């Protein structure tokens, strides 16, 4: 079944994957924004001092905990993670699709791209 995939079939699946990822991320961010505004709309704005993201939302596990407890910031951050994960999932799916089609050159090129994406997200540590 999968070996009969044509390029158009793969393109259609990749387009659907990207659409679903972006729409899902937008829905999660929108829900997080609504929750955040409902809980914090009456707080005064403090534009004189920059306050970075709290430590509670600096790791994927912390973001997931915040989202599962229906905190606005946690949901917004989860939506942004989904948005970042969407093109990575597209490249991973492309590796699998090219492998099924037995196109070794494209598997190798796409695997290098996937490695670089994952390294840039998880492995790169620059000295501060």
PLY file of the C-alpha trace (Angstrom):
ply
format ascii 1.0
element vertex 128
property float x
property float y
property float z
element edge 127
property int vertex1
property int vertex2
end_header
0.00 0.00 0.00
2.62 2.57 1.06
5.08 1.66 -1.69
2.56 2.82 -4.27
2.72 6.37 -2.92
3.27 8.98 -5.56
4.86 12.35 -4.91
1.43 13.96 -5.05
0.17 11.63 -2.31
3.09 12.51 -0.06
2.65 16.23 -0.81
-1.00 16.01 0.16
-0.21 14.26 3.43
2.53 16.75 4.23
0.23 19.67 3.50
-2.44 18.16 5.75
0.11 17.62 8.52
1.21 21.25 8.33
-2.38 22.52 8.28
-3.42 20.41 11.26
-0.33 21.43 13.23
-0.78 25.14 12.62
-4.53 25.10 13.28
-4.09 23.04 16.45
-1.35 25.40 17.67
-3.54 28.42 16.93
-6.49 26.93 18.82
-4.33 26.15 21.86
-2.76 29.64 21.84
-6.19 31.25 21.46
-7.60 29.19 24.32
-4.59 30.13 26.45
-5.04 33.80 25.60
-8.69 33.69 26.59
-7.89 31.95 29.87
-5.06 34.39 30.58
-7.22 37.43 29.87
-10.09 36.10 31.98
-7.77 35.66 34.96
-5.49 38.69 34.55
-7.49 41.34 32.68
-7.82 43.62 35.69
-4.14 43.61 36.67
-2.34 46.90 35.99
0.23 46.85 33.20
3.87 47.43 34.14
5.58 48.66 31.00
8.58 50.27 32.76
10.28 46.98 33.65
10.75 43.89 31.50
9.69 40.68 33.20
10.86 37.57 31.38
9.01 34.28 31.38
8.89 32.70 34.85
10.99 29.60 35.49
7.73 27.63 35.58
7.56 27.82 31.78
11.13 27.25 30.63
11.04 23.49 30.02
8.62 21.34 28.03
7.62 19.35 31.12
6.86 22.55 33.07
4.88 23.91 30.11
2.88 20.69 29.92
2.13 20.83 33.66
0.97 24.44 33.30
-1.21 23.58 30.31
-2.75 20.55 32.01
-3.66 22.71 34.99
-5.34 25.10 32.52
-3.10 28.08 33.19
-3.20 30.68 30.45
0.56 31.04 30.10
1.00 27.28 30.05
-1.54 26.90 27.24
0.04 29.71 25.23
3.50 28.18 25.62
2.15 24.73 24.68
0.63 26.21 21.52
3.99 27.74 20.64
5.71 24.39 21.21
3.17 22.76 18.89
3.89 25.43 16.30
7.63 24.73 16.55
7.06 20.97 16.44
4.95 21.15 13.26
7.78 21.62 10.72
9.95 19.15 12.65
7.18 16.56 12.34
6.96 17.37 8.63
10.65 16.64 8.14
10.40 13.42 10.19
7.42 12.31 8.10
9.38 13.14 4.94
12.22 10.84 6.06
9.71 8.02 6.55
7.96 8.70 3.24
11.22 8.75 1.29
12.31 5.54 3.03
9.05 3.85 2.05
9.57 5.03 -1.53
13.15 3.69 -1.32
14.66 7.00 -2.38
18.00 6.74 -0.58
19.37 10.10 -1.61
16.36 12.01 -0.30
16.32 9.90 2.87
19.94 10.87 3.53
19.42 14.58 2.80
16.22 14.79 4.82
17.76 12.82 7.69
20.61 15.36 7.83
18.05 18.19 7.90
16.14 16.42 10.69
19.36 15.91 12.65
20.24 19.59 12.32
16.75 20.66 13.41
16.80 18.39 16.44
20.35 19.40 17.32
19.44 23.07 17.14
16.44 22.48 19.41
17.93 20.09 21.96
21.67 19.72 21.59
23.14 23.13 20.97
24.50 24.76 24.10
26.25 28.06 23.58
28.49 29.42 26.34
26.97 32.42 28.02
0 1
1 2
2 3
3 4
4 5
5 6
6 7
7 8
8 9
9 10
10 11
11 12
12 13
13 14
14 15
15 16
16 17
17 18
18 19
19 20
20 21
21 22
22 23
23 24
24 25
25 26
26 27
27 28
28 29
29 30
30 31
31 32
32 33
33 34
34 35
35 36
36 37
37 38
38 39
39 40
40 41
41 42
42 43
43 44
44 45
45 46
46 47
47 48
48 49
49 50
50 51
51 52
52 53
53 54
54 55
55 56
56 57
57 58
58 59
59 60
60 61
61 62
62 63
63 64
64 65
65 66
66 67
67 68
68 69
69 70
70 71
71 72
72 73
73 74
74 75
75 76
76 77
77 78
78 79
79 80
80 81
81 82
82 83
83 84
84 85
85 86
86 87
87 88
88 89
89 90
90 91
91 92
92 93
93 94
94 95
95 96
96 97
97 98
98 99
99 100
100 101
101 102
102 103
103 104
104 105
105 106
106 107
107 108
108 109
109 110
110 111
111 112
112 113
113 114
114 115
115 116
116 117
117 118
118 119
119 120
120 121
121 122
122 123
123 124
124 125
125 126
126 127
